[in-house]
Amino acid sequence: MRTFKICLYEIITALALLGLAHVYLGDQRLLPFAQVMLVALYVLTAVATEAVIASSFRPEMWRVISLNVPVAAIVSVSGRTSDSSLKISTSIAIGTLILRALVADISLRGPKVRVRRITAALVGGTLLLETLATVYSTGERIYYDYYFYPKTKEGYIMPTRWQDFVGYAVFLGATILVLYLSCRLLKYAFRHEPALTI
């Protein structure tokens, strides 16, 4: 049952990494800000999932490497499904394999609680920074589209449709949820150990 769970988590991780790599390699119209965020999300997913899997199940190192080879193979498929070259996707896959093997080695050497706290701090901090940056850029776009340009440009009208309000409400709800999640992860990572009572 333990091997089945490890394989299932590795397959889910591989599919998530494949999706992120496909979006990064397939859409060349992304702004540099979005590209940096996708790379950070990719590295975060690769590191955090391997740290949690290795610290929770404590597999042997040969099993970690043998399970990460199919993950790298699945990630390398992103070069065949996107417009990028196979060389780039292969280098991403090899880099992912090396990174996940190093993270697994470090996670297997450390205590489970410390690894989980470091992983929670890494995930929570990255989510917090990416969410704040996204909120800032979205707020700036809303300001320019609905306030600044209609006042300064002649004939510029940004229609306010009900779909815009629903989209912004969903965005606000998702932002609050992700901020709450990142704060909970950071609280778990930095809380003090409870005092022992006699």
Beta strands, then each sheet from edge to edge (+ up, - down):
end
